[in-house]
Amino acid sequence: MCPIIYGIHPVEEALKSSHVQIEKILVGTRTPNPALQSILDSASKRKVPVTFTTRESLGKMTKEAVHQNIVGLIKETPYADLSEILSLWRKEGTKSLFLILDGIQDPQNFGSLIRTASGCGVHGIIIPKDRSVGITSGVTKASAGAVAHVPIARVVNIATSVDFLKKEGIWVYGAAGEARELIYQLDLDINLAIVIGAEGKGIRPLVKKKCDRLFSIPMKGPLSSFNASVSGGMILYEVMRQRSAKQTVTMGNEP
């Protein structure tokens, strides 16, 4: 059976994507609302077949998830090669920003991180094949369709991939609660990859040793760390903040 995506935003964004191919769209109502009708119009322009079915049928397909009366059947799970995301970055000609997720297993966290990565201009996400959630329909829904716009590479070995990135001139910084250096003390306006570890476990020891620097996020209160997706959001927005600030200063100094 084809992999599925469901929900208005995921299907809508997949139709706009160049690396997600929808084979068919299933609609669970004969009276679509304006948002659904807009998707049907886009599907017609792209010659994607549409089949009308029942809400109950879509509920069985999605295991009773909130499907919003629409399901898309996609050709395959849209993973990219590591070399492919590096090539896309080089063509863009900007400082790199990659996100390495070392063992994120919660679909909601992964989806939220993908959505944040899309909003912060991340060039690609790298995840391991084992002991990590992949691109599932739940992850796609949690990302609000951002999966369709952020290349995700699934690799056999994260530590080896870190070495590969470093050889390409990319600095690899890891988020670690015990690190003394705070994220706000770092210059993040460089070719950069950020490593975020698994929920509750953090970055694995070998991967941590491979990182060029480790940093922490300051926090108060009795808890030892933030949720993985919250941490990722703060980290990526700090990168974007620093880069935007430096760009503003540079433009202000131009004659």
SETI-470432 format. One line per field, with one value per atom (N, C-alpha, C, O): x, y, z. Coordinates in Angstrom, 3 decimals, padded with zeros to 6 digits. Layout:
% residues N
c1 [X|...]
c2 [Y|...]
c3 [Z|...]
% end
This chain:
% residues 255
c1 [000.838|000.000|000.871|001.914|000.448|001.204|001.240|000.277|002.339|002.344|001.286|000.962|000.747|-000.292|000.103|000.916|-000.495|-000.451|-001.890|-002.737|-002.171|-003.555|-003.599|-002.645|-004.731|-004.890|-004.743|-004.044|-005.404|-005.426|-004.030|-003.622|-003.295|-001.982|-000.969|-000.286|-000.839|000.107|-000.158|000.775|-001.414|-001.724|-001.509|-000.996|-001.907|-001.725|-000.252|000.105|000.606|002.037|002.687|003.608|002.213|002.763|002.487|003.315|001.332|001.017|001.953|002.180|002.497|003.411|004.852|005.682|005.145|006.523|007.038|006.281|008.348|008.989|009.531|009.887|009.604|010.164|009.179|009.576|007.906|006.859|005.857|005.299|005.628|004.723|003.443|003.471|002.329|001.034|000.424|000.279|000.067|-000.523|-002.031|-002.624|-002.655|-004.107|-004.522|-003.849|-005.639|-006.211|-007.592|-008.407|-007.840|-009.133|-009.829|-009.233|-011.091|-011.862|-013.083|-013.813|-013.284|-014.343|-015.641|-016.436|-015.882|-017.133|-017.437|-016.532|-018.716|-019.133|-019.366|-019.612|-019.287|-019.480|-018.241|-018.286|-017.154|-015.901|-016.004|-016.654|-015.345|-015.270|-014.264|-013.588|-014.149|-013.240|-011.800|-011.155|-011.278|-009.891|-009.732|-008.755|-010.691|-010.643|-010.816|-010.133|-011.723|-011.956|-010.713|-010.433|-009.969|-008.724|-007.733|-007.044|-007.667|-006.785|-007.254|-006.436|-008.552|-009.086|-008.793|-008.515|-008.857|-008.526|-007.052|-006.704|-006.195|-004.752|-004.469|-003.645|-005.160|-004.979|-005.397|-004.747|-006.477|-006.944|-005.909|-005.663|-005.305|-004.286|-003.059|-002.419|-002.746|-001.568|-001.899|-001.038|-003.161|-003.630|-003.443|-003.085|-003.691|-003.669|-005.080|-005.999|-005.283|-006.634|-007.247|-006.547|-008.544|-009.289|-010.432|-011.188|-010.549|-011.641|-012.428|-011.850|-013.746|-014.597|-014.962|-015.332|-014.852|-015.161|-015.908|-016.507|-015.880|-016.588|-015.608|-014.449|-016.075|-015.270|-014.824|-013.702|-015.727|-015.424|-014.291|-013.442|-014.289|-013.228|-011.866|-010.867|-011.842|-010.588|-010.163|-008.971|-011.145|-010.833|-010.118|-009.189|-010.550|-009.880|-008.457|-007.532|-008.294|-006.972|-005.984|-004.808|-006.472|-005.601|-005.621|-005.063|-006.273|-006.392|-007.058|-006.633|-008.115|-008.967|-008.241|-008.623|-007.221|-006.539|-007.398|-008.366|-007.035|-007.779|-007.355|-006.357|-008.115|-007.717|-008.333|-007.926|-009.300|-009.951|-010.551|-010.600|-011.003|-011.686|-010.788|-011.279|-009.469|-008.593|-007.366|-006.722|-007.065|-005.894|-005.199|-005.848|-003.887|-003.109|-002.287|-001.629|-002.307|-001.459|-000.200|-000.271|000.952|002.195|003.003|002.870|003.837|004.564|005.550|005.638|006.285|007.275|007.638|007.364|008.263|008.713|009.846|010.855|009.694|010.622|011.925|012.136|012.795|014.102|015.089|014.985|016.039|017.083|018.413|018.560|019.366|020.730|021.483|021.197|022.451|023.249|023.976|024.060|024.495|025.191|024.231|024.628|022.965|021.965|021.675|021.571|021.544|021.250|022.456|022.306|023.646|024.848|024.908|025.297|024.522|024.518|023.511|023.792|022.335|021.322|021.814|021.547|022.533|023.096|024.122|024.087|025.018|026.062|025.456|025.941|024.413|023.759|023.147|023.082|022.698|022.075|023.102|022.790|024.333|025.399|025.353|025.920|024.689|024.621|025.368|025.796|025.522|026.116|025.176|023.957|025.756|024.936|024.260|024.750|023.128|022.472|021.793|020.765|022.388|021.829|021.418|021.992|020.424|019.943|020.126|019.585|020.895|021.136|020.355|020.582|019.444|018.614|019.081|018.837|019.748|020.377|019.422|019.592|018.418|017.561|016.244|015.741|015.668|014.350|013.310|013.226|012.525|011.575|010.119|009.228|009.864|008.493|008.042|008.654|006.995|006.541|006.159|006.405|005.560|005.156|006.377|006.397|007.399|008.635|009.308|009.756|009.372|010.020|009.276|009.887|007.954|007.164|007.321|007.430|007.333|007.506|008.874|009.000|009.899|011.255|011.354|012.028|010.696|010.697|010.037|010.529|008.932|008.212|009.066|009.124|009.733|010.609|011.795|012.191|012.363|013.498|013.136|013.932|011.938|011.477|011.399|011.800|010.881|010.743|012.050|012.122|013.104|014.405|015.417|016.584|014.989|015.892|016.904|017.973|016.595|017.504|017.612|016.607|018.835|019.059|018.726|018.454|018.743|018.426|018.506|019.202|017.785|017.776|018.371|018.116|019.163|019.809|019.352|019.454|018.845|018.385|018.989|019.352|019.104|019.606|018.501|017.325|018.873|017.894|017.336|016.171|018.160|017.748|017.447|018.026|016.534|016.181|015.803|016.207|015.036|014.596|013.307|013.157|012.386|011.172|011.512|012.358|010.851|011.069|009.948|009.204|009.839|008.774|007.504|007.345|006.621|005.349|004.220|004.442|003.022|001.876|001.643|001.245|001.890|001.739|002.761|002.444|003.997|005.049|004.711|004.878|004.240|003.866|002.761|002.804|001.768|000.674|001.199|000.823|002.080|002.628|003.480|003.607|004.064|004.911|004.087|004.641|002.768|001.871|002.281|002.107|002.832|003.198|004.612|005.022|005.376|006.742|007.660|008.697|007.297|008.078|008.274|009.293|007.303|007.358|008.397|008.694|008.953|009.846|011.244|012.127|011.462|012.780|013.356|012.787|014.469|015.066|015.528|016.164|015.194|015.559|016.361|015.883|017.579|018.447|018.428|018.583|018.237|018.246|019.516|019.682|020.420|021.755|021.956|021.264|022.914|023.222|023.947|023.695|024.843|025.694|025.807|026.337|025.305|025.349|026.779|027.151|027.587|028.972|029.756|030.517|029.575|030.248|029.763|030.546|028.478|027.916|028.463|028.681|028.684|029.291|030.691|031.064|031.466|032.814|032.736|033.553|031.758|031.585|031.296|031.862|030.423|030.091|031.308|031.537|032.073|033.255|034.287|034.966|034.402|035.326|034.869|035.674|033.572|033.019|033.132|032.616|033.812|034.004|032.867|032.714|032.070|030.918|031.248|031.684|031.038|031.232|030.030|028.890|030.289|029.214|029.155|030.082|028.057|027.863|026.736|025.689|026.958|025.973|025.331|026.003|024.035|023.305|023.419|022.974|024.019|024.212|023.957|024.556|023.073|022.678|023.812|023.762|024.837|025.957|027.027|027.941|026.927|027.956|027.976|026.929|029.167|029.310|029.114|028.668|029.446|029.318|027.853|027.205|027.340|025.945|025.805|026.728|024.657|024.439|024.612|025.061|024.259|024.332|025.773|026.018|026.726|028.138|028.834|030.009|028.116|028.713|028.445|027.413|029.396|029.181|028.569|029.234|027.322|026.611|026.499|025.824|027.159|027.140|028.284|029.143|028.278|029.300|028.596|027.402|029.328|028.762|028.560|029.526|027.318|026.994|026.007|025.105|026.220|025.240|025.009|025.965|023.759|023.388|022.925|022.121|023.438|023.030|022.131|022.484|020.975|020.054|019.841|019.564|019.971|019.885|018.471|017.508|018.382|017.094|016.474|017.160|015.158|014.419|014.892|014.839|015.352|015.766|017.173|017.767|017.719|019.046|020.113|021.287|019.714|020.675|021.457|021.090|022.531|023.385|024.185|024.692|024.298|025.083|026.569|027.058|027.281|028.676|029.593|030.361|029.528|030.428|030.139|031.060|028.860|028.487|028.907|029.362|028.752|029.125|030.625|031.032|031.441|032.884|033.249|034.258|032.422|032.692|032.379|032.879|031.550|031.146|032.336|033.186|032.390|033.456|033.290|034.274|032.056|031.778|030.435|029.557|030.307|029.052|028.542|029.327|027.244|026.663|025.383|024.813|024.951|023.699|022.807|023.255|021.538|020.568|020.302|019.910|020.502|020.269|018.793|017.904|018.555|017.178|017.095|018.074|015.934|015.688|014.632|013.944|014.513|013.507|014.098|015.292|013.258|013.760|014.061|014.780|013.535|013.770|015.166|015.737|015.710|017.100|017.232|018.318|016.141|016.256|014.889|013.851|014.922|013.693|013.300|014.122|012.059|011.594|012.426|012.844|012.670|013.547|013.081|013.898|011.780|011.305|011.382|011.622|011.177|011.312|012.770|013.063|013.682|015.116|015.517|016.220|015.059|015.386|014.898|015.596|013.703|013.162|014.003|014.288|014.410|015.218|016.593|017.106|017.169|018.500|018.452|019.255|017.521|017.448|017.101|017.594|016.258|015.929|017.080|017.198|017.934|019.124|020.093|020.721|020.210|021.039|020.489|021.240|019.190|018.577|018.698|018.918|018.552|018.656|020.048|020.194|021.079|022.453|022.747|023.359|022.320|022.610|021.867|022.409|020.627|019.852|020.466|020.528|020.922|021.528|022.808|023.030|023.650|024.906|024.641|025.347|023.613|023.275|022.811|023.138|022.040|021.543|022.686|022.705|023.657|024.813|025.632|026.074|025.826|026.615|025.947|026.610|024.635|023.920|023.953|023.991|023.939|023.984|025.319|025.405|026.381|027.712|028.046|029.099|027.137|027.402|027.302|026.450|028.149|028.117|026.868|026.678]
c2 [-001.203|000.000|001.250|001.285|002.257|003.509|004.182|004.080|004.869|005.701|006.779|007.201|007.225|008.238|009.479|009.424|010.590|011.817|012.267|011.947|012.995|013.417|014.783|015.217|015.443|016.795|017.827|017.605|018.944|019.979|020.531|020.569|020.958|021.563|020.581|020.935|019.348|018.408|018.114|018.085|017.897|017.599|018.829|018.731|019.980|021.228|021.490|021.857|021.305|021.563|020.510|020.816|019.276|018.216|018.509|018.204|019.097|019.456|020.534|020.615|021.363|022.424|021.932|022.586|020.780|020.299|019.698|019.156|019.812|019.216|017.821|017.095|017.423|016.107|015.168|014.115|015.542|014.637|014.445|015.416|013.205|012.925|012.278|011.151|012.988|012.445|011.678|012.214|010.417|009.598|009.740|009.653|009.958|010.085|010.807|010.723|011.519|012.185|011.594|011.444|011.262|010.738|011.794|012.363|012.052|013.082|012.436|011.667|012.767|012.120|012.892|012.665|013.797|014.553|014.989|015.223|015.095|015.569|017.077|017.681|017.673|019.127|019.747|020.147|019.828|020.350|021.809|022.616|022.130|023.525|024.270|023.636|025.591|026.347|025.848|025.829|025.437|024.954|023.658|023.485|022.746|021.497|021.754|021.143|022.649|022.952|023.528|023.246|024.333|024.892|023.779|023.837|022.761|021.619|020.850|020.435|020.660|019.945|020.698|020.087|022.004|022.813|022.656|022.540|022.653|022.473|021.083|020.917|020.084|018.710|018.598|017.908|019.277|019.243|019.852|019.319|020.966|021.615|020.731|020.741|019.967|019.092|017.686|016.807|017.490|016.202|015.066|013.950|015.364|014.342|013.805|014.581|012.493|011.929|012.156|012.111|012.397|012.592|011.589|011.439|010.901|009.944|010.346|010.632|010.362|010.676|009.378|008.383|009.412|008.248|008.736|009.811|007.962|008.372|008.797|008.382|009.612|010.039|008.828|008.779|007.857|006.654|005.848|005.294|005.791|005.073|005.729|005.043|007.063|007.776|007.579|007.509|007.490|007.239|005.915|005.821|004.882|003.578|003.655|003.065|004.383|004.509|005.217|004.857|006.225|007.063|006.651|007.338|005.517|005.029|006.071|006.339|006.636|007.608|008.909|009.575|009.258|010.540|011.668|011.413|012.899|014.056|014.283|014.954|013.722|013.760|014.923|015.203|015.593|016.765|016.439|017.286|015.197|014.750|014.654|014.673|014.551|014.428|013.576|013.725|012.679|011.801|011.805|011.747|011.871|011.782|010.509|010.186|009.787|008.610|009.058|009.569|008.861|009.325|008.152|007.017|008.457|007.409|006.694|005.466|007.450|006.853|007.851|009.045|007.349|008.244|009.112|008.586|010.418|011.318|011.612|012.734|010.605|010.852|011.340|010.987|012.152|012.657|012.003|011.455|012.061|011.624|012.763|013.936|012.412|013.435|014.298|015.515|013.675|014.439|015.379|016.444|014.970|015.792|017.073|018.146|016.967|018.176|019.106|020.324|018.529|019.363|020.110|021.276|019.425|020.049|021.197|022.251|020.981|022.033|023.254|024.388|023.022|024.133|024.911|026.141|024.221|024.896|025.757|026.855|025.265|026.035|027.316|028.324|027.278|028.466|029.549|030.738|029.141|030.111|030.874|031.963|030.327|030.964|030.117|029.003|030.639|029.846|028.690|028.852|027.546|026.354|026.348|026.938|025.667|025.364|024.007|023.883|022.993|021.649|021.264|021.740|020.402|019.924|018.416|017.684|017.951|016.520|016.076|016.581|015.139|014.644|013.236|012.283|013.119|011.857|011.019|010.900|010.443|009.487|010.028|009.540|011.031|011.522|010.444|009.994|010.036|008.941|009.376|008.616|010.557|011.015|011.714|012.706|011.225|011.824|013.294|014.078|013.671|015.067|015.977|017.052|015.539|016.318|016.444|017.523|015.328|015.341|016.263|017.074|016.133|016.990|018.463|019.299|018.781|020.171|020.699|021.854|019.866|020.273|020.520|021.454|019.699|019.903|021.233|021.984|021.510|022.761|023.967|024.942|023.898|024.993|025.128|026.237|023.985|024.003|024.696|025.456|024.431|025.076|026.583|027.339|027.017|028.444|029.163|030.384|028.410|029.017|028.849|029.208|028.316|028.208|027.091|027.195|026.020|024.868|024.223|024.014|023.914|023.344|021.863|021.339|021.184|019.764|019.201|019.736|018.114|017.425|016.039|015.382|015.601|014.292|013.463|013.905|012.258|011.365|009.973|009.630|009.174|007.800|006.848|007.100|005.758|004.765|003.974|003.575|003.744|002.928|003.791|004.862|003.305|003.947|005.425|006.291|005.667|007.031|006.969|006.113|007.862|007.919|008.437|009.318|007.885|008.334|009.261|009.798|009.440|010.275|009.424|008.615|009.613|008.903|009.890|011.099|009.369|010.252|011.149|012.304|010.620|011.431|012.544|013.663|012.236|013.254|014.335|015.525|013.917|014.872|015.800|017.005|015.242|016.055|017.031|018.203|016.543|017.401|018.527|019.587|018.294|019.314|020.338|021.288|020.148|021.011|021.062|022.075|019.938|019.857|020.299|020.253|020.732|021.216|020.114|020.406|018.850|017.723|017.860|017.433|018.450|018.588|019.609|019.691|020.385|021.481|021.407|022.169|020.515|020.379|019.009|017.994|018.947|017.650|016.929|017.521|015.648|014.852|013.645|012.841|013.524|012.398|011.394|011.766|010.130|009.057|008.249|007.597|008.290|007.713|006.519|006.371|005.670|004.483|004.877|004.303|005.850|006.190|007.709|008.382|008.241|009.684|010.163|011.213|009.412|009.828|009.962|010.914|009.017|009.081|010.280|010.932|010.564|011.715|013.027|013.974|013.084|014.268|014.477|015.602|013.405|013.503|014.018|014.839|013.535|013.943|015.439|016.131|015.936|017.360|018.205|019.257|017.752|018.505|018.597|019.614|017.544|017.575|018.578|019.062|018.885|019.855|021.284|022.216|021.453|022.792|023.273|024.473|022.340|022.686|022.389|021.287|023.372|023.186|022.467|022.738|021.544|020.762|021.060|020.743|021.671|022.040|021.194|021.023|020.668|019.804|020.434|021.090|020.234|020.730|019.698|018.559|020.113|019.210|019.972|021.020|019.446|020.143|020.421|021.384|019.583|019.748|020.717|021.064|021.151|022.033|023.383|023.949|023.878|025.157|026.351|027.415|026.168|027.264|027.415|026.442|028.632|028.883|029.217|029.757|028.899|029.152|030.620|030.951|031.520|032.957|033.474|034.619|032.627|033.015|032.589|032.894|031.890|031.353|032.251|032.917|032.255|032.887|031.826|030.852|032.007|031.018|031.431|030.770|032.518|032.990|032.350|033.038|031.014|030.214|029.054|028.834|028.320|027.096|026.114|025.695|025.749|025.121|023.959|023.973|022.955|021.877|021.755|021.724|021.688|021.583|020.164|019.600|019.587|018.238|018.334|018.971|017.701|017.593|016.111|015.332|015.729|014.321|013.852|014.615|012.572|011.943|012.481|012.980|012.362|012.799|012.036|010.807|012.775|012.159|011.591|011.450|011.262|010.637|011.581|011.457|012.508|013.430|012.806|011.755|013.467|012.994|011.783|011.767|010.782|009.596|009.964|010.867|009.268|009.621|009.759|010.718|008.816|008.886|010.110|010.786|010.396|011.570|012.841|013.803|012.835|014.002|014.285|015.444|013.237|013.408|013.993|014.685|013.712|014.202|015.696|016.344|016.234|017.635|018.569|018.302|019.645|020.632|021.387|021.698|021.677|022.364|021.880|021.459|021.954|021.643|022.902|023.703|023.068|024.245|023.848|022.785|024.707|024.469|025.696|026.779|025.501|026.600|026.922|026.033|028.159|028.483|028.316|028.666|027.782|027.620|027.700|027.436|028.061|028.119|027.084|026.549|026.806|025.854|024.483|024.266|023.548|022.243|021.254|020.281|021.472|020.527|020.695|021.786|019.589|019.612|020.008|020.392|019.924|020.250|020.591|020.299|021.219|021.520|020.335|019.467|020.310|019.362|019.521|020.630|018.405|018.437|019.434|020.158|019.482|020.398|021.849|022.748|022.079|023.442|023.886|025.008|023.000|023.310|023.626|024.601|022.786|023.007|024.348|025.029|024.733|026.023|027.176|028.107|027.128|028.206|028.275|029.360|027.126|027.079|027.635|028.495|027.148|027.579|029.056|029.739|029.548|030.967|031.848|032.994|031.319|032.074|032.165|033.201|031.071|031.111|032.161|032.988|032.123|033.066|034.501|035.424|034.682|036.031|036.603|037.743|035.799|036.282|036.611|037.638|035.757|035.981|037.195|037.967|037.360|038.525|039.808|040.815|039.772|040.950|041.345|042.528|040.371|040.666|041.172|042.050|040.610|041.064|042.518|043.304|042.863|044.229|045.200|046.284|044.799|045.647|045.845|046.952|044.737|044.817|045.728|046.541|045.594|046.435|047.908|048.814|048.134|049.490|050.166|051.394|049.350|049.898|050.131|050.674|049.712|049.903|051.387|052.099|051.846|053.264|053.585|054.728]
c3 [000.000|000.000|000.000|000.652|-000.720|-000.774|000.598|001.358|000.923|002.133|001.994|000.884|003.126|003.069|003.859|004.781|003.469|004.247|004.408|003.574|005.454|005.663|006.327|006.971|006.152|006.687|005.582|004.593|005.762|004.729|004.437|003.276|005.456|005.210|004.622|003.661|005.163|004.563|003.092|002.289|002.730|001.328|000.451|-000.664|000.971|000.235|-000.055|-001.174|000.948|000.763|-000.122|-000.879|-000.031|-000.886|-002.358|-003.217|-002.652|-004.038|-004.573|-005.780|-003.681|-004.098|-004.224|-004.855|-003.623|-003.516|-004.816|-005.622|-004.993|-006.171|-005.875|-006.803|-004.580|-004.280|-003.578|-003.078|-003.540|-003.051|-004.180|-004.690|-004.567|-005.682|-005.157|-004.662|-005.264|-004.859|-006.028|-007.127|-005.780|-006.831|-006.893|-007.968|-005.735|-005.703|-004.434|-003.407|-004.518|-003.350|-003.081|-003.992|-001.817|-001.393|-000.551|000.363|-000.863|-000.170|000.490|-000.135|001.761|002.526|002.596|003.508|001.664|001.632|000.210|-000.591|-000.089|-001.414|-001.407|-002.451|-000.229|-000.125|000.522|001.686|-000.213|000.362|000.774|000.110|001.887|002.322|001.433|000.623|001.564|000.679|000.679|-000.369|001.858|001.924|001.143|000.414|001.294|000.534|-000.960|-001.783|-001.306|-002.718|-003.374|-004.540|-002.630|-003.156|-003.490|-004.508|-002.621|-002.877|-004.105|-004.927|-004.235|-005.391|-006.691|-007.723|-006.630|-007.811|-008.179|-009.354|-007.163|-007.408|-007.960|-008.859|-007.412|-007.891|-009.359|-010.145|-009.720|-011.108|-012.052|-013.134|-011.642|-012.467|-012.651|-013.702|-011.607|-011.658|-012.145|-012.176|-012.523|-013.049|-012.056|-012.432|-010.775|-009.736|-009.570|-009.305|-009.718|-009.612|-008.224|-007.213|-008.189|-006.949|-006.895|-007.854|-005.756|-005.560|-004.318|-003.270|-004.447|-003.305|-002.581|-003.205|-001.268|-000.441|000.793|000.767|001.868|003.084|004.160|004.161|005.059|006.210|007.032|007.538|007.152|007.924|007.286|007.984|005.974|005.258|005.504|005.721|005.468|005.747|007.194|007.494|008.094|009.496|009.692|010.495|008.956|009.045|008.497|009.056|007.403|006.794|007.711|007.770|008.422|009.262|010.727|011.583|011.010|012.393|013.289|014.413|012.735|013.429|013.808|014.770|013.067|013.291|012.704|011.988|013.011|012.494|011.042|010.779|010.109|008.693|007.922|006.795|008.512|007.883|006.509|005.617|006.366|005.139|003.913|002.785|004.122|002.944|003.254|004.292|002.319|002.418|001.060|000.015|001.093|-000.134|-000.160|000.829|-001.254|-001.444|-002.176|-003.293|-001.540|-002.154|-002.690|-002.233|-003.665|-004.364|-003.456|-003.475|-002.667|-001.771|-000.695|-000.818|000.371|001.433|000.892|000.423|000.951|000.252|001.005|001.466|001.128|001.742|000.677|-000.498|001.116|000.225|000.591|001.683|-000.312|-000.011|000.663|000.420|001.513|002.184|001.164|001.324|000.126|-000.914|-001.646|-002.119|-001.731|-002.407|-001.636|-002.231|-000.304|000.459|000.519|000.618|000.460|000.394|-000.940|-000.997|-001.993|-003.317|-003.381|-003.953|-002.787|-002.762|-001.995|-002.390|-000.898|-000.113|-000.933|-000.955|-001.596|-002.369|-003.477|-003.750|-004.104|-005.169|-004.627|-005.330|-003.376|-002.785|-002.498|-002.567|-002.174|-001.974|-000.670|-000.575|000.344|001.663|002.691|002.389|003.888|004.968|005.299|005.336|005.534|005.738|007.103|008.066|007.157|008.417|008.260|007.594|008.886|008.874|010.287|011.266|010.378|011.658|011.717|010.887|012.708|012.900|014.134|015.234|013.949|015.050|015.407|014.667|016.542|016.936|017.783|018.997|017.129|017.820|018.343|019.355|017.676|018.068|017.735|016.593|018.728|018.522|018.613|018.235|019.095|019.231|017.942|017.547|017.282|016.014|016.135|015.218|017.259|017.443|017.517|016.917|018.261|018.350|016.989|016.600|016.273|014.962|014.004|013.308|013.974|013.101|013.430|012.533|014.724|015.152|014.760|014.353|014.878|014.499|012.990|012.556|012.210|010.757|010.410|009.567|011.063|010.801|011.165|010.417|012.323|012.750|011.804|011.444|011.403|010.485|009.179|008.627|008.694|007.465|007.637|006.752|008.779|009.035|009.271|009.133|009.632|009.939|008.813|008.971|007.697|006.554|006.619|006.018|007.336|007.407|006.023|005.343|005.623|004.291|004.222|003.142|005.359|005.366|006.767|007.631|006.983|008.271|008.074|007.065|009.042|008.975|010.167|011.311|009.901|010.962|010.753|009.628|011.801|011.651|011.223|011.486|010.566|010.141|011.310|011.292|012.331|013.471|014.686|014.867|015.513|016.782|016.609|017.385|015.589|015.300|014.499|013.627|014.785|013.985|012.594|012.437|011.595|010.229|009.784|010.604|008.474|007.927|007.847|006.932|008.796|008.829|008.550|008.480|008.395|008.174|009.381|009.230|010.591|011.799|011.874|012.279|011.481|011.458|010.434|010.700|009.274|008.227|008.712|008.460|009.409|009.945|010.994|010.998|011.897|012.955|012.386|012.999|011.211|010.589|009.807|009.254|009.760|008.976|007.506|006.830|007.026|005.613|005.291|004.131|006.310|006.057|005.549|004.953|005.772|005.249|003.741|003.198|003.080|001.623|001.169|-000.023|002.091|001.703|002.323|001.928|003.276|003.916|003.564|003.967|002.824|002.507|003.779|004.650|003.863|005.040|004.575|003.775|005.081|004.739|005.883|007.046|005.551|006.553|006.349|005.318|007.336|007.170|008.093|009.101|007.733|008.539|009.816|010.875|009.725|010.863|011.003|010.119|012.116|012.348|012.537|012.012|013.278|013.540|012.238|012.067|011.323|010.021|009.220|008.530|009.315|008.606|009.153|008.399|010.465|011.074|010.511|010.178|010.403|009.810|008.377|007.960|007.632|006.232|006.141|005.295|007.004|007.004|007.361|006.762|008.319|008.747|007.625|007.482|006.838|005.703|004.644|003.848|004.641|003.702|004.223|003.607|005.362|005.916|006.796|007.021|007.293|008.129|009.597|009.930|010.461|011.890|012.471|012.093|013.396|014.005|015.499|016.245|015.924|017.330|017.917|017.292|019.121|019.755|020.976|021.771|021.123|022.289|023.413|023.272|024.527|025.668|026.960|027.201|027.780|029.001|029.958|030.723|029.922|030.857|030.359|031.108|029.123|028.558|029.279|029.595|029.529|030.227|029.302|029.730|028.055|027.098|026.694|026.308|026.783|026.442|024.966|024.356|024.396|022.975|022.635|021.538|023.573|023.296|023.274|022.893|023.683|023.663|022.372|022.168|021.509|020.292|019.090|019.009|018.159|016.857|015.953|015.599|015.581|014.775|013.309|012.521|012.955|011.574|010.800|010.249|010.768|010.092|009.390|009.594|008.574|008.007|009.157|009.795|009.419|010.695|010.553|009.716|011.409|011.599|013.102|013.878|013.511|014.916|015.208|014.465|016.295|016.706|017.932|018.924|017.854|018.992|019.270|018.357|020.529|020.895|021.199|021.132|021.534|021.818|023.100|023.992|023.158|024.334|025.571|025.612|026.572|027.831|027.840|028.909|026.687|026.611|026.080|026.429|025.252|024.676|023.534|023.009|023.164|022.065|022.532|023.653|021.687|022.033|022.192|021.514|023.082|023.404|022.192|022.113|021.242|020.084|019.236|018.778|019.025|018.238|018.967|018.347|020.285|021.091|020.960|020.874|020.944|020.792|019.432|019.296|018.430|017.085|016.924|016.005|017.824|017.699|017.927|018.776|017.180|017.360|018.672|019.343|019.033|020.300|020.832|020.080|022.160|022.818|023.509|024.017|023.523|024.159|024.894|024.647|025.786|026.500|026.385|026.009|026.718|026.757|028.223|028.980|028.640|030.046|030.412|029.636|031.591|032.035|033.554|034.251|034.056|035.483|035.848|034.979|037.149|037.579|037.844|037.639|038.303|038.737|037.610|037.837|036.408|035.322|034.746|034.766|034.230|033.750|032.292|031.856|031.524|030.099|029.526|030.119|028.352|027.631|026.755|026.459|026.353|025.352|024.074|023.740|023.354|022.176|021.124|020.555|020.859|019.830|020.293|019.487|021.597|022.133|022.059|021.648|022.460|022.379|020.949|020.686|020.030|018.628|018.130|017.378|018.545|018.134|018.632|017.879|019.905|020.465|019.790|019.517|019.531|018.907|017.489|017.126|016.699|015.297|015.173|014.276|016.067|016.000|016.466|016.032|017.351|017.727|016.549|016.331|015.792|014.582|013.612|013.094|013.375|012.451|012.953|012.170|014.271|014.849|014.623|014.183|014.930|014.760|013.298|013.002|012.401|010.988|010.455|009.664|010.890|010.457|010.991|010.285|012.248|012.866|012.137|011.879|011.802|011.100|009.688|009.192|009.042|007.690|007.718|006.829|008.756|008.898|009.099|008.514|009.945|010.221|008.946|008.641|008.202|006.958|005.946|005.302|005.804|004.855|005.303|004.470|006.616|007.126|006.901|006.874|006.738|006.534|005.058|004.724|004.192|002.767|002.396|002.926|001.508|001.106|000.316|-000.100]
% end
